[in-house]
Amino acid sequence: MARRPLAAALVLGASALVLTGCIPLPPALPTAPTAAPAGAAGSSTYTVDDGLGDVWSFRVTGLVDDPPLLSGEPEPGTRFVAIVIDGEHLEGTFAFKDCFDMFIQGTDGELYDFADTYATVTAENDIYQADDTSFTGAHALVQLPEDVDPDLVVFRSHYGYPEVADTVIDVE
Protein backbone atom coordinates (compact mmCIF):
# COMPACT_ATOMS: atom_id res chain seq x y z
CA MET A 1 0.00 0.00 0.00
CA ALA A 2 2.94 2.34 0.55
CA ARG A 3 3.60 2.42 -3.22
CA ARG A 4 0.52 4.49 -4.06
CA PRO A 5 1.26 7.41 -1.75
CA LEU A 6 4.90 7.34 -2.86
CA ALA A 7 3.94 7.37 -6.56
CA ALA A 8 1.47 10.20 -5.99
CA ALA A 9 4.10 12.19 -4.13
CA LEU A 10 6.61 11.70 -6.97
CA VAL A 11 4.08 12.82 -9.62
CA LEU A 12 3.08 15.86 -7.57
CA GLY A 13 6.71 16.73 -6.87
CA ALA A 14 7.72 16.47 -10.54
CA SER A 15 4.69 18.58 -11.54
CA ALA A 16 5.67 21.24 -9.02
CA LEU A 17 9.24 21.32 -10.35
CA VAL A 18 8.02 21.77 -13.92
CA LEU A 19 5.62 24.53 -12.88
CA THR A 20 8.30 26.41 -10.94
CA GLY A 21 10.77 26.16 -13.80
CA CYS A 22 13.27 23.88 -12.08
CA ILE A 23 13.01 21.36 -14.88
CA PRO A 24 13.54 23.10 -18.21
CA LEU A 25 11.02 22.60 -21.00
CA PRO A 26 12.30 21.17 -24.29
CA PRO A 27 13.58 23.80 -26.75
CA ALA A 28 11.02 25.44 -29.01
CA LEU A 29 10.67 24.05 -32.51
CA PRO A 30 12.47 26.13 -35.10
CA THR A 31 10.23 28.38 -37.13
CA ALA A 32 10.12 28.46 -40.89
CA PRO A 33 11.97 31.29 -42.57
CA THR A 34 9.93 34.34 -43.35
CA ALA A 35 8.41 34.57 -46.77
CA ALA A 36 10.09 36.57 -49.48
CA PRO A 37 8.80 40.12 -49.74
CA ALA A 38 5.60 40.42 -51.73
CA GLY A 39 5.85 41.59 -55.32
CA ALA A 40 2.95 42.68 -57.48
CA ALA A 41 1.27 40.35 -59.98
CA GLY A 42 2.61 40.81 -63.49
CA SER A 43 5.52 43.01 -62.45
CA SER A 44 8.21 40.50 -61.49
CA THR A 45 9.74 37.26 -62.61
CA TYR A 46 10.81 34.94 -59.81
CA THR A 47 13.43 32.21 -60.01
CA VAL A 48 13.20 29.46 -57.41
CA ASP A 49 15.79 26.73 -56.88
CA ASP A 50 14.38 23.94 -54.71
CA GLY A 51 17.88 22.82 -53.76
CA LEU A 52 17.20 19.33 -55.08
CA GLY A 53 17.83 19.83 -58.78
CA ASP A 54 14.86 21.82 -60.12
CA VAL A 55 14.98 25.52 -60.94
CA TRP A 56 11.91 27.31 -62.31
CA SER A 57 11.58 30.91 -63.41
CA PHE A 58 7.95 32.10 -63.38
CA ARG A 59 5.67 35.10 -63.40
CA VAL A 60 2.05 35.54 -62.34
CA THR A 61 0.40 37.55 -65.08
CA GLY A 62 -2.94 37.92 -63.29
CA LEU A 63 -5.97 36.24 -61.81
CA VAL A 64 -9.17 35.19 -63.57
CA ASP A 65 -12.39 35.04 -61.58
CA ASP A 66 -14.69 32.17 -62.67
CA PRO A 67 -12.42 30.96 -65.52
CA PRO A 68 -13.78 28.69 -68.26
CA LEU A 69 -13.76 25.04 -67.15
CA LEU A 70 -13.34 21.81 -69.08
CA SER A 71 -14.67 19.69 -66.20
CA GLY A 72 -16.02 20.08 -62.69
CA GLU A 73 -17.81 22.90 -60.96
CA PRO A 74 -17.42 24.88 -57.75
CA GLU A 75 -19.05 23.68 -54.55
CA PRO A 76 -22.14 25.63 -53.45
CA GLY A 77 -21.19 29.00 -51.96
CA THR A 78 -17.76 29.03 -53.64
CA ARG A 79 -16.14 30.10 -56.89
CA PHE A 80 -12.91 29.37 -58.72
CA VAL A 81 -10.11 31.84 -59.22
CA ALA A 82 -7.34 30.93 -61.66
CA ILE A 83 -3.77 31.99 -61.00
CA VAL A 84 -2.39 32.72 -64.48
CA ILE A 85 1.27 31.70 -64.74
CA ASP A 86 4.06 31.88 -67.30
CA GLY A 87 6.96 29.55 -66.52
CA GLU A 88 10.31 28.35 -67.79
CA HIS A 89 12.14 25.30 -66.46
CA LEU A 90 15.81 26.21 -66.16
CA GLU A 91 17.10 22.98 -64.57
CA GLY A 92 15.75 19.58 -63.54
CA THR A 93 13.01 17.19 -64.57
CA PHE A 94 9.94 17.82 -62.38
CA ALA A 95 6.94 19.68 -63.79
CA PHE A 96 5.91 23.04 -62.32
CA LYS A 97 2.81 21.57 -60.66
CA ASP A 98 5.04 18.97 -58.98
CA CYS A 99 7.58 21.54 -57.74
CA PHE A 100 5.16 24.03 -56.16
CA ASP A 101 2.26 24.16 -53.76
CA MET A 102 0.13 27.13 -54.85
CA PHE A 103 -2.17 29.08 -52.57
CA ILE A 104 -4.33 32.17 -52.56
CA GLN A 105 -4.54 34.05 -49.30
CA GLY A 106 -8.03 35.49 -49.14
CA THR A 107 -9.15 38.81 -47.71
CA ASP A 108 -10.30 36.74 -44.71
CA GLY A 109 -6.65 35.84 -43.96
CA GLU A 110 -7.12 32.13 -44.80
CA LEU A 111 -4.90 30.21 -47.25
CA TYR A 112 -6.79 28.37 -49.98
CA ASP A 113 -4.86 25.54 -51.64
CA PHE A 114 -4.62 24.64 -55.31
CA ALA A 115 -4.29 21.02 -54.17
CA ASP A 116 -7.92 21.05 -53.00
CA THR A 117 -9.20 21.37 -56.58
CA TYR A 118 -6.68 19.87 -59.00
CA ALA A 119 -7.99 16.30 -58.84
CA THR A 120 -11.63 17.08 -59.61
CA VAL A 121 -11.65 20.24 -61.76
CA THR A 122 -9.89 21.17 -64.99
CA ALA A 123 -9.68 24.67 -66.41
CA GLU A 124 -9.00 25.65 -69.97
CA ASN A 125 -5.19 25.90 -70.28
CA ASP A 126 -4.87 24.05 -66.96
CA ILE A 127 -1.45 23.90 -65.26
CA TYR A 128 -1.73 20.08 -65.45
CA GLN A 129 -1.60 20.31 -69.23
CA ALA A 130 1.34 22.74 -69.22
CA ASP A 131 4.57 21.79 -70.92
CA ASP A 132 7.34 20.61 -68.57
CA THR A 133 9.92 22.99 -70.08
CA SER A 134 8.08 26.25 -70.82
CA PHE A 135 4.49 27.53 -70.81
CA THR A 136 2.46 30.72 -71.08
CA GLY A 137 -0.88 31.54 -69.47
CA ALA A 138 -1.38 28.27 -67.57
CA HIS A 139 -4.27 28.31 -65.07
CA ALA A 140 -3.96 26.93 -61.53
CA LEU A 141 -7.47 26.82 -60.00
CA VAL A 142 -8.12 27.71 -56.37
CA GLN A 143 -11.57 27.56 -54.81
CA LEU A 144 -12.61 30.54 -52.67
CA PRO A 145 -15.80 31.30 -50.75
CA GLU A 146 -18.04 33.65 -52.76
CA ASP A 147 -17.58 36.48 -50.24
CA VAL A 148 -13.75 36.25 -50.12
CA ASP A 149 -11.47 38.03 -52.59
CA PRO A 150 -7.84 37.16 -53.36
CA ASP A 151 -5.25 39.18 -51.45
CA LEU A 152 -1.94 37.35 -52.02
CA VAL A 153 -0.70 34.47 -54.16
CA VAL A 154 1.79 32.17 -52.45
CA PHE A 155 4.11 29.68 -54.16
CA ARG A 156 5.79 27.22 -51.82
CA SER A 157 8.61 24.99 -53.01
CA HIS A 158 7.20 21.50 -52.56
CA TYR A 159 10.59 19.92 -51.92
CA GLY A 160 12.63 22.91 -50.69
CA TYR A 161 10.31 24.27 -47.98
CA PRO A 162 11.04 25.47 -45.30
CA GLU A 163 14.65 26.21 -46.35
CA VAL A 164 13.39 27.81 -49.57
CA ALA A 165 11.27 30.84 -48.66
CA ASP A 166 7.76 31.20 -50.05
CA THR A 167 7.29 33.46 -53.05
CA VAL A 168 4.52 35.87 -52.09
CA ILE A 169 2.82 38.02 -54.73
CA ASP A 170 0.41 40.87 -54.02
CA VAL A 171 -2.61 40.77 -56.31
CA GLU A 172 -4.08 44.16 -55.46
NORQUIPE-V864172 format. One line per field, one symbol per residue. phi: phi as a letter, one per 40 degrees, with the letter a starting at -180 (. if undefined). Layout:
phi=???
This chain:
phi=.cccccccccccccccccccgcbcccccccccccccdcbcdgcbbbbbbcgbhbbbbaaccibbcfccbcagaccdgbacbcccbbabccahbccdcccbcbbbccccgccbbdccbccbbbccfcdcccccbaabgcbbcbcbcdcbbcbbbbbbccbccccccccbbcbc
